[in-house]
Protein backbone atom coordinates (compact mmCIF):
# COMPACT_ATOMS: atom_id res chain seq x y z
CA UNK A 1 0.00 0.00 0.00
CA UNK A 2 2.82 2.40 0.85
CA UNK A 3 4.25 1.94 -2.68
CA UNK A 4 1.18 3.50 -4.31
CA UNK A 5 1.60 7.19 -5.05
CA UNK A 6 -1.45 7.96 -7.21
CA UNK A 7 -4.97 6.57 -7.09
CA UNK A 8 -7.38 7.39 -9.89
CA UNK A 9 -10.87 7.10 -8.41
CA UNK A 10 -13.91 6.78 -10.69
CA UNK A 11 -17.50 6.70 -9.35
CA UNK A 12 -19.69 4.32 -11.29
CA UNK A 13 -23.37 3.59 -11.67
CA UNK A 14 -24.33 1.56 -14.75
CA UNK A 15 -21.46 2.73 -16.94
CA UNK A 16 -20.75 -0.45 -18.91
CA UNK A 17 -20.53 1.52 -22.15
CA UNK A 18 -17.67 3.78 -21.05
CA UNK A 19 -16.02 2.41 -17.92
CA UNK A 20 -13.44 0.30 -19.77
CA UNK A 21 -12.08 3.23 -21.79
CA UNK A 22 -11.81 5.37 -18.65
CA UNK A 23 -9.88 2.66 -16.81
CA UNK A 24 -7.60 1.95 -19.76
CA UNK A 25 -6.87 5.66 -20.11
CA UNK A 26 -6.17 6.00 -16.39
CA UNK A 27 -3.79 3.02 -16.40
CA UNK A 28 -2.08 4.37 -19.52
CA UNK A 29 -1.54 7.72 -17.79
CA UNK A 30 -0.01 6.06 -14.75
CA UNK A 31 2.39 4.15 -17.00
CA UNK A 32 3.21 7.12 -19.21
CA UNK A 33 4.16 9.40 -16.31
CA UNK A 34 5.86 6.70 -14.31
CA UNK A 35 3.52 6.91 -11.34
CA UNK A 36 3.13 3.92 -9.06
CA UNK A 37 -0.59 3.79 -8.86
CA UNK A 38 -3.98 2.18 -9.24
CA UNK A 39 -7.35 2.81 -10.80
CA UNK A 40 -10.15 2.32 -8.31
CA UNK A 41 -13.81 2.11 -9.32
CA UNK A 42 -16.33 2.96 -6.60
CA UNK A 43 -19.43 1.16 -7.81
CA UNK A 44 -22.67 2.57 -6.47
CA UNK A 45 -25.00 -0.33 -7.15
CA UNK A 46 -24.67 -0.98 -10.88
CA UNK A 47 -27.11 -3.50 -12.29
CA UNK A 48 -25.36 -3.86 -15.64
CA UNK A 49 -21.95 -5.36 -16.45
CA UNK A 50 -19.95 -2.37 -15.14
CA UNK A 51 -18.33 -4.21 -12.23
CA UNK A 52 -17.23 -7.21 -14.30
CA UNK A 53 -15.87 -4.96 -17.06
CA UNK A 54 -14.01 -2.81 -14.53
CA UNK A 55 -12.27 -5.80 -12.96
CA UNK A 56 -11.42 -7.27 -16.35
CA UNK A 57 -9.95 -3.92 -17.38
CA UNK A 58 -7.51 -3.89 -14.46
CA UNK A 59 -9.28 -1.72 -11.90
CA UNK A 60 -9.77 -2.41 -8.24
CA UNK A 61 -13.49 -2.31 -7.45
CA UNK A 62 -15.25 -1.49 -4.20
CA UNK A 63 -19.00 -1.68 -3.69
CA UNK A 64 -20.61 1.37 -2.09
CA UNK A 65 -24.06 0.61 -0.72
CA UNK A 66 -25.04 4.15 0.27
CA UNK A 67 -26.34 5.70 -2.94
CA UNK A 68 -25.18 9.03 -4.29
CA UNK A 69 -22.32 10.67 -6.17
CA UNK A 70 -20.80 11.98 -2.94
CA UNK A 71 -21.15 8.65 -1.17
CA UNK A 72 -19.32 6.82 -3.96
CA UNK A 73 -16.46 9.33 -4.08
CA UNK A 74 -15.98 9.59 -0.33
CA UNK A 75 -15.88 5.82 0.05
CA UNK A 76 -13.60 5.48 -2.98
CA UNK A 77 -11.09 8.06 -1.79
CA UNK A 78 -11.00 6.62 1.73
CA UNK A 79 -10.40 3.15 0.25
CA UNK A 80 -7.66 4.41 -2.08
CA UNK A 81 -4.09 3.31 -1.41
CA UNK A 82 -2.41 6.30 -3.02
CA UNK A 83 -0.82 9.29 -1.35
CA UNK A 84 -2.54 11.43 -3.98
CA UNK A 85 -6.01 10.92 -5.41
CA UNK A 86 -7.39 12.19 -8.72
CA UNK A 87 -11.12 11.77 -9.34
CA UNK A 88 -12.97 11.85 -12.64
CA UNK A 89 -16.30 10.79 -14.10
CA UNK A 90 -16.96 7.51 -15.89
CA UNK A 91 -18.50 9.01 -19.03
CA UNK A 92 -15.19 9.76 -20.83
CA UNK A 93 -15.85 13.50 -20.59
CA UNK A 94 -12.54 14.08 -18.81
CA UNK A 95 -9.12 13.20 -20.16
CA UNK A 96 -7.31 11.04 -17.61
CA UNK A 97 -4.10 11.52 -19.58
CA UNK A 98 -4.05 14.97 -17.95
CA UNK A 99 -3.70 13.66 -14.41
CA UNK A 100 -0.06 14.74 -14.45
CA UNK A 101 -1.22 18.35 -14.12
CA UNK A 102 -2.82 17.47 -10.80
CA UNK A 103 -0.10 15.18 -9.50
CA UNK A 104 2.65 17.71 -10.18
CA UNK A 105 0.81 20.38 -8.18
CA UNK A 106 0.18 17.91 -5.39
CA UNK A 107 3.87 17.00 -5.38
CA UNK A 108 4.61 20.70 -5.00
CA UNK A 109 2.75 20.70 -1.70
CA UNK A 110 -0.77 21.67 -2.71
CA UNK A 111 -3.53 19.88 -0.80
CA UNK A 112 -6.39 20.39 -3.23
CA UNK A 113 -6.17 20.92 -6.99
CA UNK A 114 -9.26 21.88 -8.99
CA UNK A 115 -9.66 21.40 -12.69
CA UNK A 116 -11.08 24.26 -14.71
CA UNK A 117 -12.86 23.71 -18.00
CA UNK A 118 -13.45 27.41 -18.53
CA UNK A 119 -9.72 28.13 -18.69
CA UNK A 120 -8.99 24.91 -20.55
CA UNK A 121 -10.55 23.45 -23.67
CA UNK A 122 -14.23 22.64 -24.20
CA UNK A 123 -15.08 20.54 -27.22
CA UNK A 124 -18.05 21.74 -29.29
CA UNK A 125 -21.25 20.38 -27.77
CA UNK A 126 -19.57 19.24 -24.56
CA UNK A 127 -21.18 21.91 -22.35
CA UNK A 128 -24.54 23.62 -22.90
CA UNK A 129 -24.30 27.39 -23.29
CA UNK A 130 -26.52 27.93 -20.25
CA UNK A 131 -24.06 25.98 -18.09
CA UNK A 132 -21.02 27.60 -19.64
CA UNK A 133 -22.10 31.23 -19.59
CA UNK A 134 -24.67 31.37 -16.79
CA UNK A 135 -24.96 28.46 -14.36
CA UNK A 136 -21.30 27.70 -13.68
CA UNK A 137 -20.05 31.34 -13.66
CA UNK A 138 -22.86 32.44 -11.31
CA UNK A 139 -22.34 29.58 -8.86
CA UNK A 140 -18.57 30.12 -9.00
CA UNK A 141 -18.98 33.86 -8.31
CA UNK A 142 -21.22 33.17 -5.31
CA UNK A 143 -18.75 30.60 -3.99
CA UNK A 144 -15.79 32.96 -4.36
CA UNK A 145 -17.67 35.90 -2.85
CA UNK A 146 -18.90 34.03 0.21
CA UNK A 147 -15.79 31.98 0.97
CA UNK A 148 -12.92 34.02 -0.43
CA UNK A 149 -11.87 31.37 -2.94
CA UNK A 150 -10.48 32.18 -6.40
CA UNK A 151 -11.83 29.31 -8.49
CA UNK A 152 -12.96 29.84 -12.06
CA UNK A 153 -15.02 26.64 -12.40
CA UNK A 154 -16.69 25.29 -9.26
CA UNK A 155 -18.47 22.49 -11.14
CA UNK A 156 -15.50 20.78 -12.75
CA UNK A 157 -15.69 17.02 -12.16
CA UNK A 158 -11.97 16.25 -12.26
CA UNK A 159 -9.93 17.30 -9.25
CA UNK A 160 -7.08 16.06 -7.08
CA UNK A 161 -6.41 15.73 -3.35
CA UNK A 162 -3.69 14.60 -1.09
CA UNK A 163 -5.41 11.77 0.72
CA UNK A 164 -4.29 13.14 4.09
CA UNK A 165 -5.91 16.50 3.36
CA UNK A 166 -9.13 14.88 2.16
CA UNK A 167 -9.47 12.96 5.42
CA UNK A 168 -9.36 16.30 7.25
CA UNK A 169 -12.41 17.58 5.37
CA UNK A 170 -14.85 15.34 7.24
CA UNK A 171 -17.15 14.94 4.24
CA UNK A 172 -20.77 14.02 4.87
CA UNK A 173 -22.90 14.93 1.84
CA UNK A 174 -24.07 12.05 -0.31
CA UNK A 175 -25.22 13.77 -3.51
CA UNK A 176 -23.90 16.24 -6.05
CA UNK A 177 -23.42 18.82 -3.28
CA UNK A 178 -20.26 16.87 -2.47
CA UNK A 179 -18.40 18.93 -5.09
CA UNK A 180 -19.27 22.18 -3.29
CA UNK A 181 -18.53 20.71 0.13
CA UNK A 182 -14.96 19.85 -0.82
CA UNK A 183 -14.24 23.42 -1.94
CA UNK A 184 -15.95 25.10 1.00
CA UNK A 185 -14.26 22.96 3.63
CA UNK A 186 -10.88 23.21 1.91
CA UNK A 187 -11.29 26.99 2.11
CA UNK A 188 -12.41 26.96 5.75
CA UNK A 189 -9.45 24.75 6.69
CA UNK A 190 -7.16 27.06 4.71
CA UNK A 191 -5.75 24.19 2.68
CA UNK A 192 -3.22 25.06 0.02
CA UNK A 193 -5.26 25.11 -3.20
CA UNK A 194 -4.51 25.44 -6.89
CA UNK A 195 -6.28 25.21 -10.24
CA UNK A 196 -5.23 23.64 -13.54
CA UNK A 197 -6.84 23.84 -17.01
CA UNK A 198 -8.41 20.64 -18.34
CA UNK A 199 -10.20 19.44 -21.44
CA UNK A 200 -13.90 18.71 -21.41
CA UNK A 201 -14.95 16.21 -24.07
CA UNK A 202 -18.38 15.25 -25.29
CA UNK A 203 -19.50 12.45 -23.00
CA UNK A 204 -20.05 9.04 -24.60
CA UNK A 205 -23.14 7.99 -22.67
CA UNK A 206 -26.05 6.54 -24.59
CA UNK A 207 -28.54 7.57 -21.89
CA UNK A 208 -29.43 10.62 -19.85
CA UNK A 209 -26.69 11.61 -17.38
CA UNK A 210 -27.30 11.22 -13.66
CA UNK A 211 -26.91 14.98 -13.32
CA UNK A 212 -30.17 16.96 -13.31
CA UNK A 213 -29.09 20.55 -14.13
CA UNK A 214 -31.85 22.57 -12.44
CA UNK A 215 -32.33 20.30 -9.45
CA UNK A 216 -28.64 19.79 -8.80
CA UNK A 217 -27.87 23.44 -9.49
CA UNK A 218 -30.39 24.44 -6.84
CA UNK A 219 -28.96 21.86 -4.44
CA UNK A 220 -25.47 23.31 -4.96
CA UNK A 221 -26.72 26.86 -4.35
CA UNK A 222 -28.70 25.81 -1.29
CA UNK A 223 -25.67 24.01 0.11
CA UNK A 224 -23.39 27.00 -0.50
CA UNK A 225 -25.81 29.36 1.23
CA UNK A 226 -26.26 26.92 4.13
CA UNK A 227 -22.53 26.96 4.75
CA UNK A 228 -22.26 30.75 4.40
CA UNK A 229 -24.20 31.52 7.57
CA UNK A 230 -21.65 34.10 8.76
CA UNK A 231 -22.39 36.39 5.85
CA UNK A 232 -26.08 35.75 5.23
CA UNK A 233 -27.28 35.21 8.81
CA UNK A 234 -24.84 36.15 11.56
CA UNK A 235 -23.61 39.55 10.36
CA UNK A 236 -27.02 40.81 9.19
CA UNK A 237 -28.54 39.47 12.42
CA UNK A 238 -25.90 41.26 14.49
CA UNK A 239 -26.67 44.52 12.68
CA UNK A 240 -30.41 44.11 13.25
CA UNK A 241 -29.80 43.29 16.91
CA UNK A 242 -27.72 46.45 17.32
CA UNK A 243 -30.37 48.63 15.65
CA UNK A 244 -33.17 47.14 17.76
CA UNK A 245 -31.20 47.59 20.98
CA UNK A 246 -30.42 51.19 20.07
CA UNK A 247 -34.13 51.81 19.51
CA UNK A 248 -34.99 50.59 23.00
CA UNK A 249 -32.19 52.58 24.61
CA UNK A 250 -33.31 55.70 22.77
CA UNK A 251 -37.08 55.41 23.28
CA UNK A 252 -37.52 53.02 26.17
CA UNK A 253 -38.19 55.74 28.73
CA UNK A 254 -39.68 58.65 26.83
CA UNK A 255 -40.12 60.27 23.43
CA UNK A 256 -37.19 62.08 21.83
CA UNK A 257 -36.59 64.57 19.04
CA UNK A 258 -33.77 63.66 16.64
CA UNK A 259 -32.69 66.27 14.09
CA UNK A 260 -36.09 67.87 14.34
CA UNK A 261 -38.02 64.60 13.98
CA UNK A 262 -40.30 63.63 16.86
CA UNK A 263 -40.06 59.93 17.79
CA UNK A 264 -42.32 58.21 20.29
CA UNK A 265 -43.17 54.66 21.38
CA UNK A 266 -44.37 53.80 17.85
CA UNK A 267 -40.75 53.22 16.86
CA UNK A 268 -40.40 50.62 19.61
CA UNK A 269 -42.47 48.20 17.53
CA UNK A 270 -39.93 47.97 14.66
CA UNK A 271 -37.15 48.00 17.27
CA UNK A 272 -38.71 44.95 18.92
CA UNK A 273 -39.05 43.28 15.53
CA UNK A 274 -35.39 43.96 14.74
CA UNK A 275 -34.34 42.59 18.11
CA UNK A 276 -36.27 39.36 17.68
CA UNK A 277 -35.36 38.80 14.04
CA UNK A 278 -31.71 39.64 14.65
CA UNK A 279 -31.54 37.26 17.59
CA UNK A 280 -33.20 34.49 15.59
CA UNK A 281 -30.82 34.96 12.65
CA UNK A 282 -27.79 34.74 14.96
CA UNK A 283 -29.18 31.66 16.68
CA UNK A 284 -30.05 30.11 13.32
CA UNK A 285 -26.43 30.66 12.26
CA UNK A 286 -25.24 28.73 15.34
CA UNK A 287 -27.93 26.10 14.76
CA UNK A 288 -26.80 25.59 11.18
CA UNK A 289 -23.16 25.31 12.17
CA UNK A 290 -24.07 22.77 14.82
CA UNK A 291 -26.12 20.71 12.36
CA UNK A 292 -23.55 20.79 9.56
CA UNK A 293 -20.53 20.35 11.83
CA UNK A 294 -19.15 23.69 10.63
CA UNK A 295 -18.47 24.75 14.22
CA UNK A 296 -15.26 22.71 14.09
CA UNK A 297 -14.02 24.87 11.20
CA UNK A 298 -14.85 28.19 12.93
CA UNK A 299 -12.00 29.06 15.29
CA UNK A 300 -13.93 31.83 17.08
CA UNK A 301 -17.04 29.73 17.57
CA UNK A 302 -14.90 26.78 18.61
CA UNK A 303 -13.31 28.84 21.40
CA UNK A 304 -16.73 30.05 22.50
CA UNK A 305 -18.18 26.55 22.60
CA UNK A 306 -15.16 25.19 24.47
CA UNK A 307 -16.17 27.29 27.49
CA UNK A 308 -19.92 27.18 26.97
CA UNK A 309 -22.44 24.38 26.97
CA UNK A 310 -25.84 24.59 25.33
CA UNK A 311 -27.43 23.67 28.66
CA UNK A 312 -26.35 27.07 29.99
CA UNK A 313 -28.10 28.64 27.01
CA UNK A 314 -31.26 26.69 27.86
CA UNK A 315 -31.08 27.93 31.46
CA UNK A 316 -30.48 31.51 30.31
CA UNK A 317 -33.46 31.30 27.95
CA UNK A 318 -35.69 30.02 30.73
CA UNK A 319 -34.50 32.77 33.08
CA UNK A 320 -35.09 35.55 30.52
CA UNK A 321 -38.53 34.11 29.74
CA UNK A 322 -39.33 34.22 33.45
CA UNK A 323 -38.28 37.88 33.62
CA UNK A 324 -40.53 38.66 30.67
CA UNK A 325 -43.48 36.91 32.29
CA UNK A 326 -42.89 38.80 35.53
CA UNK A 327 -42.88 42.10 33.63
CA UNK A 328 -46.19 41.09 32.02
CA UNK A 329 -47.63 40.17 35.42
CA UNK A 330 -46.59 43.55 36.79
CA UNK A 331 -48.58 45.24 34.01
CA UNK A 332 -51.58 43.02 34.75
CA UNK A 333 -51.28 43.82 38.49
CA UNK A 334 -51.24 47.53 37.74
CA UNK A 335 -54.35 47.13 35.61
CA UNK A 336 -56.14 45.20 38.36
CA UNK A 337 -55.03 47.80 40.91
CA UNK A 338 -56.65 50.48 38.76
CA UNK A 339 -59.92 48.49 38.96
CA UNK A 340 -59.73 47.66 35.28
CA UNK A 341 -59.74 51.27 34.15
CA UNK A 342 -57.58 52.61 31.34
CA UNK A 343 -53.90 51.80 31.64
CA UNK A 344 -51.32 53.37 29.35
CA UNK A 345 -48.35 50.98 29.54
CA UNK A 346 -47.31 50.71 25.90
CA UNK A 347 -43.58 50.98 26.54
CA UNK A 348 -43.73 48.47 29.38
CA UNK A 349 -45.89 46.14 27.29
CA UNK A 350 -43.53 46.18 24.31
CA UNK A 351 -40.55 45.56 26.59
CA UNK A 352 -42.28 42.70 28.44
CA UNK A 353 -43.40 41.03 25.21
CA UNK A 354 -39.97 41.40 23.60
CA UNK A 355 -38.09 40.01 26.62
CA UNK A 356 -40.47 37.03 26.79
CA UNK A 357 -40.08 36.29 23.07
CA UNK A 358 -36.28 36.55 23.29
CA UNK A 359 -36.23 34.15 26.23
CA UNK A 360 -38.38 31.60 24.39
CA UNK A 361 -36.16 31.92 21.31
CA UNK A 362 -33.02 31.27 23.35
CA UNK A 363 -34.58 28.34 25.22
CA UNK A 364 -35.77 26.39 22.18
CA UNK A 365 -32.83 27.16 19.92
CA UNK A 366 -30.26 26.09 22.49
CA UNK A 367 -32.39 23.05 23.27
CA UNK A 368 -32.25 21.93 19.64
CA UNK A 369 -28.52 22.69 19.43
CA UNK A 370 -28.03 20.48 22.47
CA UNK A 371 -30.15 17.73 20.87
CA UNK A 372 -28.06 17.90 17.70
CA UNK A 373 -24.94 17.05 19.72
CA UNK A 374 -26.33 13.63 20.56
CA UNK A 375 -23.89 11.19 18.87
CA UNK A 376 -25.25 9.53 15.75
CA UNK A 377 -23.86 6.73 13.67
CA UNK A 378 -22.20 8.00 10.50
CA UNK A 379 -22.20 5.72 7.46
CA UNK A 380 -20.38 7.66 4.75
CA UNK A 381 -17.01 6.09 4.31
CA UNK A 382 -17.82 3.57 7.01
CA UNK A 383 -17.73 -0.20 6.91
CA UNK A 384 -21.29 -0.39 5.60
CA UNK A 385 -20.41 1.70 2.57
CA UNK A 386 -17.94 -0.51 0.83
CA UNK A 387 -16.16 -3.80 0.99
CA UNK A 388 -12.53 -3.02 0.23
CA UNK A 389 -11.67 -6.71 0.09
CA UNK A 390 -13.33 -6.98 -3.29
CA UNK A 391 -11.35 -6.69 -6.46
N, C-alpha and C positions, 0 to 999 in steps of 0.2 A: 504493500500500500504506500509506503514511504517513497517508493521509486516513481510514483505517478506525479507528474507535474501539472498536466492539463487534463481536465475532464470536460468533454463536450456533452451537455445535457439537453435532451430533446423531449419535450412533453408530447404525448401521443394519445389520440383517441380516434380510432378507426381511420388510420392513415396508410392503409396497405398500398395505395397507389404511389405514394411518394417517399415512404419512410426509408426504403432501401437506398435511394439516391442520396438522401440526406446523410445517412450513415456512411456510405461509401465516400462521399465528399469530405465528411469529418475525419475519417481515418486517413484519407489521402493528404489532408492538411497536416495532420499530426506527423505523418511520415515526411512530407516535403520540408517542414520546418525543423525537423529533428526533435520534436517534443516527445518525451515519454508520456503517454497518455492513454485515454480510453474514451469511447463514445458510450454514453449511458442513456437509455430510453426509459423515461418514466411513464409507464402505460397506465392510463386512467380508466380502465374498464373496457378496452376495445372488444368488440364482438366479431370483428373480421379477422383476417390473417396477419394483422400488424405485428403481434408478438412473435409469431413463428418467423416471419420475414426478418424482423429485427435481429433475432438471435442468429439466424442463418447468415446475416450480413456482417456479423462480427461485433455486434453491440452487446453490452451487458444490459439486462432488462430487470427492472423492478416493477412490481404491481402496486399501484396506489389506489386504495379503496375509497378514500374520501374524494368525491368528485369535485372538479374545478381546476381551471388553469393554474391558479395559485397553489392549490394543494399538490398538484403534480410537480411543479417546479420546486417548491420547498422540500418535498420529500426527495426529489431527485438530487438536489444540491447537497442535502444533508447526507445522502447515501454515496455521494461522489468520493473517489479516492484522491483526486487531484488537489494540489495546493491552490491552483487557480481553476475557476469554472467559467466556461463560456456557454451561454444558453442561446438557443435559436429554435424557431418553429419548424414543424415537420411538413410544411407545404412547399418546400424548395424556394420560398420567397427570399430567403437570405443566403448569401454566399459563404459557406463555411470555410472556403479557402482564404477568407479574410480574417480568420481568427488570430493571425499573427499580430494584427493591429491592436487587439485587445491584450494579448499575452505580453507584448513588449511594454505596454504601459503598466501592466500589473507588475512586471519584473522591475520597472523603474520605481516601484513603491506605491503606486496608486491602489486604492482599496476597491474602487468601483469605477468601471469604465462603461459609459453609455455609447451606443451606436447612434448616429444621426443620418437619417435618409435625406433630410432637407439640405444638408451640406455635402451629401455624397451624390450618388447617381440613382435616378428613379427611371426604370424602363417605362416606355409608353404603355399606358393601361394598367400599370402596377398599383397606382394609388388614385382613387377618385379625386376629382378636383375639390370637392367639398371637404374631404379629409386633409388634402394638401394645403389648401389656402385658407380654410376656416377652422375646422375642428381641431386639428393638431396645433396650429399656431396659437389659437385662443387658449386651449388647455395649458400649453407650455408657458404662455405669458402669465396666466393665473398662478401656475406652480412657481415660476421664478419670482413673481411679485410677493407672494405670501411666504415663501421659504428662503428667499435670497439665493436661489440656485441660478445657474447660468446655462441651462440646457437649451438646445435649439429644437429638440424633437423628443418630447416626453413619452411618445407612444411607440418608439422603436422597439422591436421585439428581439433584437440581438444585443446582448450586453454581457459584461464580464465582471466577476467578483474574485477577490481572494476569499477562499472558503472561510478563513478565520474571521474576516470582516463580516461576511454574510451571517455567520452564527451570532454575531453581536446585534443584528437587526431585530431579532425576536419577531419574525414574521408570523402573522396570524390570519390574514385574509385568504380566502379560498378561491375567489373568482378573478376576473380581469383587473380588479382594483389592486391586485398584487404588484403590478407594474408601477403604480403610483406610490404604493407603500414603500417599495425599495428606495425610491428617490427621496421621499420625505424623510424617512428614518436615517438614510445616509447623510442627509443634510443636518438633521437634528443632532446626530452623533459627531458631526464635523469630520466625516471620513474624507480622505483625500480622493477627489473625483476628477475624472477627465472625460473627454468626448472624442470619438473618432468617426470619420465619414465611412459610410457603408453603402453597398448597392442593394437596392430593392428590386427584385425581379417579379415578373408576373407569376402568381402562384399556380401550381399545376393541379390543384384539386378539381375533381369532377363533380363536386357537390357544393352546397352553400357552406361558407366558413362558419366555425363556431362563434366567431365574433358577430355581435349584433350592434351595428354602429350607434344608433340612437340610445338604445338601452345601456350599452356598455359605456358610451360617452357620458351619459348622465351619472352612471355609477362612479366613474372616475371623478367627475366634478363634485359629486356629493362627498366622496371620500376625501378629496383634497380640502373641501370646506370644513369637513368634520375635524380634520387634523390641524386646521388653522384657527383654532378657537382663540388664541391670543389676540389676533388681529380683528376677527369678526365678532367676538363676544366679549372678551375680557377688557380690552381697551375702550371700546364704545360703552360697555357697562360701567367702567370706572368713571368715565366722563359724565354719564347720566347720573351716577350716584353723587358725584361732586356737585353737579348743578342742583339736584334735588335737595341735598343737604344745605347748600347755600341759600336756597329759597326758604327753608325752615328757619335758618339762623336770621335771615333778613326780616321775615314777616311773622315769625312765630309768636311774637309778643304784641305787636301793634302794626298799624299801617305805616308806610314810609313813602316819601317822595324822592324819586331818583331822576335827576336831570329834568325836573319839571313834570315828570309823569307820576301820577298818584297810583300806588299799588296797595291793595288791601288783601284780605284773606282769600279772595278768589284765586290768587296766584299760588295758594298753598295746594290747590287740587292738582295742577300739573306738576308741582314739586313732589307731591306724594307719589304721583304716577312715575315720575323719573326715578325716585328712590326705589320703588318696588321693582320696576323694570330693570334698572341698573343692577340691583342686587341679584335678581334672577338670572341675568345674563352672566354675571361673574360666577355665580354658583353653577350655572349650566356649563360654563367653561371648565370648572373643576370636575363636574360630573362626567363630562365627555373625556377628559384626560384620565379619569379613574377607569372608565369603561374601556377605553382603547389601550390603556397601559402607557399612554404618553407621559404620565407623571414621572416615569423613570428617565425620560429624556430631557426633562425640564429641571435644570439645576436649582433654580430659585424655588420652584414648587417642591422639589425633593427635600431641600433644607427645611422648608416650612413643615412638610409632612413628617419629617424625622422627629420634630419636637411637638407634634400635634396629632391627636387621634380624633377620628370622626365622632367618637362618643362625646368628646368635649363640645363639639359643635352641636350635637343633639341636645346636650344639657343647656348650652347657651341659648339655643332656639326656644326650648321650653321655658327658660327663665324670662326671655324677652317677651314671649307670648303672655306669660303671667303678668308682667308689668303692663302690657297693653290692656289686658282684661281688667286689671285694677283701675287703670285710668278710665276705662269705660264705666266701671261700677261707680267711680267717683262722680261722673257726670249724671248717672242715673240717680244717685243719692241726692245730688243737688236738685234734681228735678222733683224728686219725691218731697224733699224738704220745702220746696216752693209750692207744695200742694198741687202739683201738676200744672202750674201756670207756665207762661212763656219763659223759656230758658234760652238765652243766646250764648251758646258754647261751641261756636263753629270751629274756632282754632283748636280748642281742646278735643273736639270730636275728630277732626282730621288727624291730629297727632295720635290720639288713642287708636284709631282705626289703622293708621300706617304702622305704628309700633307692633300691633297685633299681627298684621299681615307679614311684616318682616320676620317676626318670631316664628310664625308657621312656616314660612319659606325656609328659614334656616333649619328648623327641626326636620322637615321631610326631606330636604335635599341632602343633609348630612346623614340622615338615616339610610337613604338609598346608596350614598357613597360607601357607607359602612357595609351595607349588604353586598355591594359589588366586590368587596375585598374578600368575600368568602371564597376559599380555594376551589377551583373547578378543574376537572380533568381536561387537559389540552390534548387534541389528537393530531394536529398538523405536525408532520414530521415525526410522529410517535410510532410505536411499534405496530399500531393498528393500520398505519397508512401504507406501509410497504413491507415486503419481504425481501431483504437484501441478499438472501441466500440463493435467490433465483438467478439464473443466467450467469 
